[in-house]
């Protein structure tokens, strides 16, 4: 673990790494021992992120579905651009569906979405999830990724940029230590 911390101190931490640490902190004792050991052996890799994300999904089967409430101005975030439909996540069970489909940790954002701290959106292309987005309550774009937390590129990136400029969003680069509590 010391080697991993040293590497992070030199290179910095990516959003995927931050998400992995956040999920680990919240679910540490409930995660399978094999996943915890892999984190210690491999560090904050994409593989470990995906293993923890899948384990978190398995830990939440009895969580009740809740309707997510939005302010009236939040609905202006929804937009159709060509084949892409940018939509708010309406219910918490959708977070699990999106997490499984896109192989990401969006299901762990349930409490933040319910508290209104995060607005989770998706963009579907031809009926399939293509982009997963997180905004803060003031509509600052915090993150936007494709499946497996891959950086957006090609048509996905162009659609996201067009959506972003169409609704006049601002980008907000928050490091984990600066986030609101």
C-alpha atoms as a printed R data frame, in Angstrom:
    type eleno elety resid chain resno       x       y       z
1   ATOM     1    CA   UNK     A     1   0.000   0.000   0.000
2   ATOM     2    CA   UNK     A     2   2.917   2.320   0.692
3   ATOM     3    CA   UNK     A     3   4.086   1.912  -2.917
4   ATOM     4    CA   UNK     A     4   0.604   2.809  -4.167
5   ATOM     5    CA   UNK     A     5   0.425   5.891  -1.947
6   ATOM     6    CA   UNK     A     6   3.862   7.000  -3.127
7   ATOM     7    CA   UNK     A     7   2.826   6.557  -6.775
8   ATOM     8    CA   UNK     A     8  -0.356   8.579  -6.185
9   ATOM     9    CA   UNK     A     9   1.576  11.335  -4.428
10  ATOM    10    CA   UNK     A    10   3.790  11.676  -7.507
11  ATOM    11    CA   UNK     A    11   1.180  11.315 -10.250
12  ATOM    12    CA   UNK     A    12  -2.045  12.510  -8.636
13  ATOM    13    CA   UNK     A    13  -5.375  10.783  -8.331
14  ATOM    14    CA   UNK     A    14  -7.903  10.235 -11.133
15  ATOM    15    CA   UNK     A    15 -11.689  10.306 -10.641
16  ATOM    16    CA   UNK     A    16 -11.865   6.517 -10.971
17  ATOM    17    CA   UNK     A    17  -9.346   6.168  -8.130
18  ATOM    18    CA   UNK     A    18 -11.291   8.611  -5.985
19  ATOM    19    CA   UNK     A    19 -14.502   6.642  -6.633
20  ATOM    20    CA   UNK     A    20 -12.742   3.406  -5.671
21  ATOM    21    CA   UNK     A    21 -11.543   4.891  -2.392
22  ATOM    22    CA   UNK     A    22 -14.970   6.345  -1.661
23  ATOM    23    CA   UNK     A    23 -16.688   3.005  -2.220
24  ATOM    24    CA   UNK     A    24 -14.031   1.195  -0.194
25  ATOM    25    CA   UNK     A    25 -14.424   3.612   2.716
26  ATOM    26    CA   UNK     A    26 -18.195   3.186   2.738
27  ATOM    27    CA   UNK     A    27 -18.384  -0.594   2.239
28  ATOM    28    CA   UNK     A    28 -15.001  -1.804   3.541
29  ATOM    29    CA   UNK     A    29 -16.217  -4.352   6.074
30  ATOM    30    CA   UNK     A    30 -18.970  -5.672   3.783
31  ATOM    31    CA   UNK     A    31 -16.721  -6.218   0.754
32  ATOM    32    CA   UNK     A    32 -15.541  -9.762   0.091
33  ATOM    33    CA   UNK     A    33 -12.100 -10.489   1.491
34  ATOM    34    CA   UNK     A    34 -10.826 -11.347  -1.989
35  ATOM    35    CA   UNK     A    35 -11.743  -7.843  -3.240
36  ATOM    36    CA   UNK     A    36 -10.076  -6.149  -0.265
37  ATOM    37    CA   UNK     A    37  -6.939  -8.234  -0.812
38  ATOM    38    CA   UNK     A    38  -6.889  -7.413  -4.523
39  ATOM    39    CA   UNK     A    39  -7.019  -3.701  -3.639
40  ATOM    40    CA   UNK     A    40  -3.990  -4.143  -1.402
41  ATOM    41    CA   UNK     A    41  -2.089  -6.178  -4.017
42  ATOM    42    CA   UNK     A    42  -2.998  -4.274  -7.181
43  ATOM    43    CA   UNK     A    43  -3.808  -0.791  -5.924
44  ATOM    44    CA   UNK     A    44  -6.342   1.608  -7.403
45  ATOM    45    CA   UNK     A    45  -6.592  -0.013 -10.818
46  ATOM    46    CA   UNK     A    46  -9.593  -0.086 -13.157
47  ATOM    47    CA   UNK     A    47  -9.919  -3.822 -12.418
48  ATOM    48    CA   UNK     A    48 -10.196  -3.169  -8.673
49  ATOM    49    CA   UNK     A    49 -12.633  -0.294  -9.291
50  ATOM    50    CA   UNK     A    50 -14.862  -2.616 -11.324
51  ATOM    51    CA   UNK     A    51 -14.653  -5.431  -8.744
52  ATOM    52    CA   UNK     A    52 -15.627  -3.077  -5.915
53  ATOM    53    CA   UNK     A    53 -18.424  -1.556  -8.034
54  ATOM    54    CA   UNK     A    54 -19.851  -5.005  -8.766
55  ATOM    55    CA   UNK     A    55 -19.587  -5.994  -5.091
56  ATOM    56    CA   UNK     A    56 -21.406  -2.799  -4.060
57  ATOM    57    CA   UNK     A    57 -24.228  -3.625  -6.483
58  ATOM    58    CA   UNK     A    58 -24.532  -7.076  -4.895
59  ATOM    59    CA   UNK     A    59 -24.639  -5.522  -1.419
60  ATOM    60    CA   UNK     A    60 -27.701  -3.417  -2.266
61  ATOM    61    CA   UNK     A    61 -30.396  -5.888  -3.418
62  ATOM    62    CA   UNK     A    62 -32.847  -4.958  -0.654
63  ATOM    63    CA   UNK     A    63 -32.513  -1.201  -0.984
64  ATOM    64    CA   UNK     A    64 -35.908   0.277  -1.708
65  ATOM    65    CA   UNK     A    65 -36.421   2.163  -4.893
66  ATOM    66    CA   UNK     A    66 -36.972   5.885  -4.378
67  ATOM    67    CA   UNK     A    67 -38.160   8.599  -6.723
68  ATOM    68    CA   UNK     A    68 -35.505  11.279  -7.156
69  ATOM    69    CA   UNK     A    69 -36.857  14.780  -6.710
70  ATOM    70    CA   UNK     A    70 -35.591  17.682  -8.773
71  ATOM    71    CA   UNK     A    71 -36.050  21.424  -8.841
72  ATOM    72    CA   UNK     A    72 -38.056  22.717 -11.819
73  ATOM    73    CA   UNK     A    73 -34.927  24.196 -13.439
74  ATOM    74    CA   UNK     A    74 -33.200  20.788 -13.353
75  ATOM    75    CA   UNK     A    75 -35.519  19.509 -16.078
76  ATOM    76    CA   UNK     A    76 -33.946  21.996 -18.509
77  ATOM    77    CA   UNK     A    77 -30.862  19.727 -18.417
78  ATOM    78    CA   UNK     A    78 -32.740  17.140 -20.474
79  ATOM    79    CA   UNK     A    79 -32.003  17.518 -24.140
80  ATOM    80    CA   UNK     A    80 -32.042  15.573 -27.384
81  ATOM    81    CA   UNK     A    81 -29.137  16.000 -29.786
82  ATOM    82    CA   UNK     A    82 -29.281  13.848 -32.891
83  ATOM    83    CA   UNK     A    83 -29.315  10.213 -31.762
84  ATOM    84    CA   UNK     A    84 -28.481  11.149 -28.149
85  ATOM    85    CA   UNK     A    85 -31.049  11.672 -25.401
86  ATOM    86    CA   UNK     A    86 -29.727  13.314 -22.241
87  ATOM    87    CA   UNK     A    87 -32.054  12.433 -19.356
88  ATOM    88    CA   UNK     A    88 -32.180  12.787 -15.589
89  ATOM    89    CA   UNK     A    89 -32.181   9.573 -13.591
90  ATOM    90    CA   UNK     A    90 -35.713   9.462 -12.148
91  ATOM    91    CA   UNK     A    91 -35.511   6.579  -9.679
92  ATOM    92    CA   UNK     A    92 -32.729   5.104  -7.575
93  ATOM    93    CA   UNK     A    93 -33.126   1.610  -9.047
94  ATOM    94    CA   UNK     A    94 -31.995   3.090 -12.383
95  ATOM    95    CA   UNK     A    95 -28.585   3.738 -10.830
96  ATOM    96    CA   UNK     A    96 -28.086  -0.001 -10.392
97  ATOM    97    CA   UNK     A    97 -29.238  -0.702 -13.945
98  ATOM    98    CA   UNK     A    98 -26.918   1.984 -15.316
99  ATOM    99    CA   UNK     A    99 -24.017   0.733 -13.178
100 ATOM   100    CA   UNK     A   100 -24.412  -2.799 -14.496
101 ATOM   101    CA   UNK     A   101 -24.863  -1.691 -18.108
102 ATOM   102    CA   UNK     A   102 -21.966   0.770 -18.107
103 ATOM   103    CA   UNK     A   103 -19.799  -1.197 -15.665
104 ATOM   104    CA   UNK     A   104 -19.261   1.780 -13.379
105 ATOM   105    CA   UNK     A   105 -19.916   2.723  -9.754
106 ATOM   106    CA   UNK     A   106 -22.877   5.070 -10.287
107 ATOM   107    CA   UNK     A   107 -25.020   2.885  -7.975
108 ATOM   108    CA   UNK     A   108 -22.886   4.080  -5.067
109 ATOM   109    CA   UNK     A   109 -24.091   7.651  -5.764
110 ATOM   110    CA   UNK     A   110 -27.599   6.789  -4.507
111 ATOM   111    CA   UNK     A   111 -27.353   8.718  -1.239
112 ATOM   112    CA   UNK     A   112 -25.773  11.770  -2.911
113 ATOM   113    CA   UNK     A   113 -28.524  11.800  -5.543
114 ATOM   114    CA   UNK     A   114 -31.266  11.440  -2.913
115 ATOM   115    CA   UNK     A   115 -29.768  14.266  -0.846
116 ATOM   116    CA   UNK     A   116 -29.668  16.527  -3.909
117 ATOM   117    CA   UNK     A   117 -25.868  16.816  -3.746
118 ATOM   118    CA   UNK     A   118 -25.437  15.151  -7.142
119 ATOM   119    CA   UNK     A   119 -27.574  15.139 -10.244
120 ATOM   120    CA   UNK     A   120 -27.006  11.952 -12.194
121 ATOM   121    CA   UNK     A   121 -27.825  11.912 -15.879
122 ATOM   122    CA   UNK     A   122 -27.338   9.561 -18.765
123 ATOM   123    CA   UNK     A   123 -27.226   9.949 -22.485
124 ATOM   124    CA   UNK     A   124 -28.569   7.096 -24.531
125 ATOM   125    CA   UNK     A   125 -27.709   6.577 -28.156
126 ATOM   126    CA   UNK     A   126 -30.040   4.316 -30.126
127 ATOM   127    CA   UNK     A   127 -31.584   3.152 -26.821
128 ATOM   128    CA   UNK     A   128 -28.264   2.128 -25.211
129 ATOM   129    CA   UNK     A   129 -26.424   3.945 -22.444
130 ATOM   130    CA   UNK     A   130 -23.481   5.802 -23.944
131 ATOM   131    CA   UNK     A   131 -22.633   8.508 -21.373
132 ATOM   132    CA   UNK     A   132 -23.021   8.795 -17.598
133 ATOM   133    CA   UNK     A   133 -22.805  12.292 -16.102
134 ATOM   134    CA   UNK     A   134 -22.629  13.793 -12.628
135 ATOM   135    CA   UNK     A   135 -23.445  17.423 -11.928
136 ATOM   136    CA   UNK     A   136 -23.595  19.229  -8.630
137 ATOM   137    CA   UNK     A   137 -26.775  20.924  -7.416
138 ATOM   138    CA   UNK     A   138 -25.757  24.197  -9.108
139 ATOM   139    CA   UNK     A   139 -25.449  22.443 -12.507
140 ATOM   140    CA   UNK     A   140 -21.676  22.392 -12.645
141 ATOM   141    CA   UNK     A   141 -20.500  19.372 -14.632
142 ATOM   142    CA   UNK     A   142 -18.357  17.246 -12.362
143 ATOM   143    CA   UNK     A   143 -17.751  14.178 -14.525
144 ATOM   144    CA   UNK     A   144 -18.834  12.595 -17.804
145 ATOM   145    CA   UNK     A   145 -17.685   9.138 -18.858
146 ATOM   146    CA   UNK     A   146 -18.544   6.348 -21.223
147 ATOM   147    CA   UNK     A   147 -18.828   2.652 -20.342
148 ATOM   148    CA   UNK     A   148 -16.099   1.367 -17.989
149 ATOM   149    CA   UNK     A   149 -15.376   4.996 -16.977
150 ATOM   150    CA   UNK     A   150 -13.646   5.585 -20.284
151 ATOM   151    CA   UNK     A   151 -13.006   9.124 -21.439
152 ATOM   152    CA   UNK     A   152 -15.470  10.315 -24.003
153 ATOM   153    CA   UNK     A   153 -14.319  10.396 -27.604
154 ATOM   154    CA   UNK     A   154 -15.713  10.623 -31.110
155 ATOM   155    CA   UNK     A   155 -19.472  11.102 -31.456
156 ATOM   156    CA   UNK     A   156 -20.011  10.686 -27.694
157 ATOM   157    CA   UNK     A   157 -17.636  13.546 -26.907
158 ATOM   158    CA   UNK     A   158 -19.135  15.748 -29.619
159 ATOM   159    CA   UNK     A   159 -22.689  15.080 -28.356
160 ATOM   160    CA   UNK     A   160 -21.670  15.840 -24.760
161 ATOM   161    CA   UNK     A   161 -19.952  19.091 -25.775
162 ATOM   162    CA   UNK     A   162 -22.976  20.116 -27.843
163 ATOM   163    CA   UNK     A   163 -25.321  19.321 -24.933
164 ATOM   164    CA   UNK     A   164 -23.059  21.200 -22.528
165 ATOM   165    CA   UNK     A   165 -22.913  24.346 -24.646
166 ATOM   166    CA   UNK     A   166 -26.630  24.152 -25.544
167 ATOM   167    CA   UNK     A   167 -27.648  24.430 -21.916
168 ATOM   168    CA   UNK     A   168 -24.758  26.712 -20.883
169 ATOM   169    CA   UNK     A   169 -23.190  24.425 -18.285
170 ATOM   170    CA   UNK     A   170 -20.053  25.294 -16.388
171 ATOM   171    CA   UNK     A   171 -17.278  22.793 -15.714
172 ATOM   172    CA   UNK     A   172 -16.172  22.328 -12.146
173 ATOM   173    CA   UNK     A   173 -12.986  20.471 -11.346
174 ATOM   174    CA   UNK     A   174 -13.236  19.512  -7.671
175 ATOM   175    CA   UNK     A   175 -10.581  17.494  -5.960
176 ATOM   176    CA   UNK     A   176 -11.939  15.060  -3.343
177 ATOM   177    CA   UNK     A   177 -10.575  17.161  -0.466
178 ATOM   178    CA   UNK     A   178 -12.503  20.191  -1.759
179 ATOM   179    CA   UNK     A   179 -15.905  18.529  -2.099
180 ATOM   180    CA   UNK     A   180 -18.863  19.636   0.009
181 ATOM   181    CA   UNK     A   181 -19.779  17.605   3.049
